[in-house]
Amino acid sequence: MIDVYSWATPNGHKVHIMLEETGLDYRVHPIDIGAGDQFKPDFLQISPNNKIPAIVDPDGPGGQPISLFESGAILIYLAEKTGRFLPADPLARYATLQWLMFQMGGIGPMLGQAHHFRLYAPEKIGYAIDRYTNEARRLYNVMETKLGETEYLAGDAYTIADIATFPWTRSWQNQGIALDELPNVKRWHEAIAARPAVQRGVDVLAAQRKALQDDAKAREVLFGATQYAKH
């Protein structure tokens, strides 16, 4: 039984979806990031960067327990544990890993900044809104070109690259994106959204999450002095 320490965010959804897709047994421990659970000592022992998700697998490599943080590392671990969604063929494997890194280094950070400045920042800063909205559009256009060539991001097979990227594209409207203008991305997005395991994965902890726009305390915890204090 894998213990998952998570919350209903795009990065959390990645791991929830992967666990549902692989059929591994797991138990969810809510880490309410708006309430500051990510700064508790027990969680920091597992995730020293105070970010969700993190996992503890008592049956890790060689039968030894393992704990992991960083969603991309967790996806690779679960793929290797189950032999699914990360091809064994070297060319296909590296194609998958490069698109996973595209998500980790581009899609996640840049779309996250677009969300912040468009929705959550205490003041509207035009330069920041334009910068990150334009970068979001650029990244979507990269996907649009690729998905015009192949069914999925890394080729014609559904992989951890798609599992990592899809949750970030669920909020395309908040990022200033018109999905109808990106027919290849829209086709890919709708195909993944229709998968039963994906639907179960995005539902994990969803009922417990509150809208940040309505929660001043949570915004302070996530974006204010609490985030940068030594814990």
C-alpha positions as a printed NumPy array, in Angstrom:
array([[  0.   ,   0.   ,   0.   ],
       [  1.547,   3.267,  -1.153],
       [  0.967,   6.286,   1.072],
       [  0.312,   9.451,  -0.927],
       [  0.659,  12.869,   0.674],
       [ -1.134,  15.237,  -1.642],
       [ -3.741,  17.872,  -2.425],
       [ -6.098,  18.538,  -5.343],
       [ -3.706,  20.564,  -7.507],
       [ -2.292,  19.844, -10.965],
       [  0.865,  18.356,  -9.462],
       [ -1.162,  16.253,  -7.07 ],
       [ -3.466,  15.109,  -9.863],
       [ -0.506,  13.751, -11.829],
       [  0.227,  11.157,  -9.176],
       [ -3.434,  10.428,  -8.422],
       [ -4.011,   9.721, -12.13 ],
       [ -0.908,   7.554, -12.396],
       [ -1.945,   5.458,  -9.415],
       [ -5.43 ,   5.008, -10.843],
       [ -4.059,   4.129, -14.274],
       [ -1.673,   1.509, -12.88 ],
       [ -4.128,   0.036, -10.387],
       [ -1.658,   0.205,  -7.508],
       [ -3.139,   0.194,  -4.019],
       [ -2.749,   3.562,  -2.339],
       [ -3.911,   5.539,   0.654],
       [ -4.281,   9.328,   0.487],
       [ -3.168,  11.66 ,   3.27 ],
       [ -4.534,  15.178,   2.64 ],
       [ -1.943,  17.941,   2.884],
       [ -4.024,  21.099,   2.947],
       [ -1.571,  23.58 ,   1.49 ],
       [ -3.905,  26.497,   2.183],
       [ -3.882,  25.62 ,   5.892],
       [ -0.104,  25.188,   6.017],
       [  0.055,  21.396,   6.391],
       [  3.078,  21.365,   4.074],
       [  5.176,  23.027,   6.792],
       [  4.538,  20.392,   9.454],
       [  7.697,  18.536,  10.567],
       [  6.373,  15.079,   9.681],
       [  5.653,  16.139,   6.111],
       [  8.989,  17.934,   5.768],
       [ 10.712,  14.656,   6.611],
       [  9.206,  13.262,   3.412],
       [  9.186,  16.395,   1.274],
       [ 11.921,  18.804,   2.425],
       [ 10.899,  21.341,  -0.251],
       [  7.468,  21.611,   1.451],
       [  5.644,  20.787,  -1.787],
       [  3.072,  18.165,  -2.65 ],
       [  2.873,  15.439,  -3.776],
       [  5.095,  12.965,  -1.977],
       [  4.835,   9.216,  -1.56 ],
       [  6.079,   6.509,   0.762],
       [  6.232,   3.003,  -0.672],
       [  7.048,   0.307,   1.923],
       [  7.791,  -2.097,  -0.936],
       [ 10.405,  -0.137,  -2.834],
       [ 13.466,  -1.341,  -4.751],
       [ 14.793,  -4.562,  -3.295],
       [ 11.827,  -4.714,  -0.958],
       [ 13.096,  -1.711,   0.966],
       [ 10.893,   1.288,   1.812],
       [ 11.348,   4.436,  -0.228],
       [  9.998,   7.97 ,   0.046],
       [  9.938,  10.37 ,  -2.878],
       [  9.006,  13.967,  -3.533],
       [  8.811,  15.839,  -6.886],
       [  5.953,  14.701,  -9.099],
       [  8.128,  13.909, -12.116],
       [ 10.382,  11.624, -10.089],
       [  7.313,   9.92 ,  -8.625],
       [  5.864,   9.304, -12.09 ],
       [  9.109,   7.747, -13.3  ],
       [  9.289,   5.574, -10.184],
       [  5.71 ,   4.34 , -10.531],
       [  6.204,   3.709, -14.247],
       [  9.29 ,   1.607, -13.567],
       [  7.619,  -0.193, -10.67 ],
       [  4.712,  -1.279, -12.852],
       [  6.332,  -1.4  , -16.289],
       [  3.666,   0.938, -17.674],
       [  3.527,   4.34 , -19.4  ],
       [  7.317,   4.62 , -19.863],
       [  8.535,   2.611, -22.86 ],
       [ 11.455,   0.222, -22.527],
       [ 12.735,   0.975, -26.02 ],
       [ 15.481,   3.605, -25.574],
       [ 14.295,   5.943, -28.331],
       [ 10.693,   5.909, -27.117],
       [ 11.833,   6.163, -23.506],
       [ 13.889,   9.296, -24.102],
       [ 11.123,  10.819, -26.199],
       [  8.84 ,  10.348, -23.196],
       [ 11.358,  11.744, -20.735],
       [ 12.015,  14.847, -22.827],
       [  8.302,  15.684, -22.917],
       [  8.034,  14.976, -19.205],
       [ 10.849,  17.496, -18.673],
       [  9.011,  19.92 , -20.971],
       [  6.145,  19.778, -18.507],
       [  8.322,  19.989, -15.414],
       [ 10.467,  22.857, -16.69 ],
       [  7.951,  24.742, -18.815],
       [  4.272,  23.897, -18.591],
       [  4.099,  23.678, -14.802],
       [  6.17 ,  26.718, -13.798],
       [  4.954,  29.038, -16.553],
       [  1.273,  28.15 , -16.341],
       [  1.554,  28.379, -12.577],
       [  2.83 ,  31.935, -12.916],
       [  0.028,  32.718, -15.348],
       [ -2.474,  31.505, -12.754],
       [ -0.813,  33.567, -10.051],
       [ -0.684,  36.892, -11.845],
       [ -4.019,  36.522, -13.624],
       [ -5.993,  35.281, -10.591],
       [ -4.251,  35.503,  -7.237],
       [ -1.818,  38.417,  -7.152],
       [ -3.01 ,  41.191,  -4.791],
       [ -2.471,  43.756,  -7.534],
       [ -2.854,  43.494, -11.284],
       [  0.579,  43.892, -12.871],
       [  0.113,  44.26 , -16.605],
       [  3.657,  43.322, -17.545],
       [  3.537,  40.079, -15.537],
       [  0.091,  39.142, -16.833],
       [  1.168,  39.699, -20.437],
       [  4.496,  37.919, -20.003],
       [  3.079,  34.715, -18.538],
       [ -0.071,  34.679, -20.66 ],
       [  2.077,  34.969, -23.785],
       [  4.402,  32.24 , -22.536],
       [  1.418,  29.993, -21.831],
       [  0.234,  30.536, -25.401],
       [  3.689,  29.775, -26.742],
       [  3.839,  26.498, -24.821],
       [  0.362,  25.482, -25.974],
       [  1.46 ,  26.162, -29.545],
       [  4.467,  23.882, -29.052],
       [  2.033,  21.155, -28.02 ],
       [ -0.297,  22.003, -30.892],
       [  2.484,  21.44 , -33.42 ],
       [  3.626,  18.192, -31.819],
       [  0.098,  16.818, -31.452],
       [ -0.485,  17.502, -35.133],
       [  2.223,  14.906, -35.796],
       [  1.493,  12.245, -33.177],
       [ -1.499,  11.151, -31.126],
       [  0.195,  11.836, -27.808],
       [  3.075,  14.04 , -26.717],
       [  5.812,  11.423, -26.921],
       [  4.413,   9.53 , -29.893],
       [  1.446,   7.284, -30.532],
       [  1.331,   5.81 , -27.022],
       [ -0.124,   7.38 , -23.883],
       [  2.716,   7.923, -21.394],
       [  3.719,   9.69 , -18.207],
       [  4.388,  12.763, -20.363],
       [  0.664,  13.041, -21.038],
       [ -0.244,  12.187, -17.454],
       [  2.033,  14.981, -16.227],
       [  0.821,  17.605, -18.686],
       [ -2.917,  17.02 , -18.785],
       [ -3.767,  18.324, -15.287],
       [ -2.164,  21.682, -16.057],
       [ -4.291,  22.092, -19.174],
       [ -7.578,  21.575, -17.306],
       [ -7.508,  25.293, -16.369],
       [ -6.839,  26.571, -19.877],
       [ -9.444,  29.332, -19.548],
       [ -7.667,  30.783, -16.497],
       [ -4.441,  30.864, -18.516],
       [ -5.886,  33.045, -21.273],
       [ -6.095,  30.146, -23.728],
       [ -8.861,  29.475, -26.256],
       [ -8.828,  25.712, -26.705],
       [-10.978,  25.903, -29.841],
       [ -8.055,  27.659, -31.526],
       [ -5.847,  24.618, -30.803],
       [ -7.644,  21.673, -32.438],
       [ -4.837,  19.172, -31.874],
       [ -4.499,  20.058, -28.2  ],
       [ -8.277,  19.978, -27.828],
       [ -8.467,  16.492, -29.381],
       [ -5.689,  15.241, -27.071],
       [ -7.21 ,  16.928, -24.016],
       [-10.675,  15.495, -24.586],
       [ -9.32 ,  11.988, -25.207],
       [ -7.418,  11.999, -21.927],
       [-10.286,  13.58 , -19.991],
       [-12.526,  10.722, -21.131],
       [-10.321,   8.046, -19.563],
       [-12.032,   6.556, -16.463],
       [ -8.781,   6.443, -14.487],
       [ -8.178,  10.119, -15.227],
       [-11.663,  11.003, -14.067],
       [-11.097,   9.108, -10.824],
       [ -7.68 ,  10.693, -10.363],
       [ -8.819,  14.302, -10.674],
       [-11.635,  13.581,  -8.227],
       [ -9.206,  12.643,  -5.444],
       [ -9.435,  15.262,  -2.653],
       [-11.316,  17.616,  -5.   ],
       [-14.213,  18.033,  -2.569],
       [-11.849,  19.294,   0.145],
       [-10.229,  22.072,  -1.843],
       [-11.524,  25.639,  -1.457],
       [-11.3  ,  28.416,  -4.016],
       [ -8.266,  30.566,  -3.213],
       [-10.023,  33.717,  -4.376],
       [-12.317,  33.401,  -1.352],
       [ -9.681,  32.475,   1.228],
       [ -7.383,  35.319,   2.313],
       [ -5.639,  33.151,   4.925],
       [ -4.788,  30.48 ,   2.359],
       [ -3.401,  33.09 ,  -0.039],
       [ -1.129,  34.398,   2.726],
       [  0.094,  30.89 ,   3.543],
       [  0.809,  30.133,  -0.1  ],
       [  2.122,  33.475,  -1.31 ],
       [  2.957,  35.559,   1.754],
       [  5.536,  35.562,   4.546],
       [  4.575,  32.078,   5.761],
       [  5.857,  30.532,   2.53 ],
       [  9.307,  32.04 ,   2.994],
       [  9.762,  31.556,   6.73 ],
       [ 12.198,  28.951,   7.973],
       [ 10.36 ,  25.79 ,   8.98 ]])
